[in-house]
Amino acid sequence: MTNAYAMEVGVVAARDPVEFNIATASEIFQLWHVRLSHQGKRHVRKVLVRMEINTSMVETGGFCDGCVFG
């Protein structure tokens, strides 16, 4: 008797198709605006620059629904 182990290996295929989530630059900027507690968009951009997060994001004008109806 040896202390060897046998490993059985196989390929498991996914039953459901893979799903990708894609966001536009303005949607990403809006997400940071919400994550930072609906701070002003100028402040959000300053925070992103300070944290060295991609700042090529496009700002959309106006307020979001959370800011207007909150």
C-alpha positions as CSV (number, residue, x, y, z in Angstrom):
1,M,0.0,0.0,0.0
2,T,1.3,3.5,-1.0
3,N,0.4,7.0,0.2
4,A,-0.4,8.0,-3.4
5,Y,-3.7,9.6,-4.4
6,A,-5.5,9.5,-7.7
7,M,-7.3,12.6,-9.0
8,E,-10.1,12.4,-11.5
9,V,-10.3,15.5,-13.7
10,G,-13.1,16.5,-16.1
11,V,-14.5,19.5,-17.9
12,V,-17.7,21.1,-16.6
13,A,-19.6,23.1,-19.2
14,A,-21.8,26.0,-18.1
15,R,-25.6,25.3,-18.5
16,D,-26.5,28.9,-18.8
17,P,-24.9,31.3,-21.3
18,V,-22.4,33.8,-19.9
19,E,-23.8,37.3,-19.3
20,F,-21.7,40.5,-19.8
21,N,-22.6,43.8,-18.2
22,I,-21.5,46.9,-20.1
23,A,-21.8,50.5,-19.0
24,T,-21.2,53.7,-20.8
25,A,-18.8,56.4,-19.5
26,S,-21.8,58.6,-18.3
27,E,-23.3,55.6,-16.5
28,I,-20.1,54.9,-14.7
29,F,-19.8,58.6,-13.6
30,Q,-23.4,58.5,-12.4
31,L,-22.6,55.4,-10.4
32,W,-19.7,57.2,-8.6
33,H,-22.0,60.2,-8.0
34,V,-24.5,57.8,-6.2
35,R,-21.7,55.9,-4.4
36,L,-20.4,59.2,-3.0
37,S,-23.8,60.1,-1.5
38,H,-25.0,62.2,-4.4
39,Q,-22.2,64.8,-4.0
40,G,-22.0,67.5,-6.6
41,K,-20.5,66.3,-9.9
42,R,-17.6,68.7,-9.7
43,H,-16.7,67.3,-6.3
44,V,-17.1,63.7,-7.6
45,R,-14.6,64.5,-10.4
46,K,-12.1,66.0,-7.9
47,V,-12.3,62.9,-5.7
48,L,-11.8,60.6,-8.7
49,V,-8.7,62.6,-9.8
50,R,-7.3,62.5,-6.3
51,M,-7.9,58.7,-6.0
52,E,-6.3,58.3,-9.5
53,I,-9.5,56.7,-10.9
54,N,-10.1,57.1,-14.7
55,T,-11.4,60.6,-15.2
56,S,-12.1,60.4,-18.9
57,M,-15.7,59.8,-17.8
58,V,-18.4,62.0,-19.3
59,E,-20.5,64.1,-17.0
60,T,-24.2,64.3,-17.8
61,G,-25.8,67.5,-16.9
62,G,-28.5,68.0,-14.3
63,F,-29.5,66.1,-11.3
64,C,-30.3,62.4,-10.9
65,D,-33.7,61.1,-9.7
66,G,-32.2,60.5,-6.2
67,C,-31.1,64.2,-6.0
68,V,-34.3,65.7,-7.3
69,F,-36.9,63.5,-5.5
70,G,-34.8,62.7,-2.4
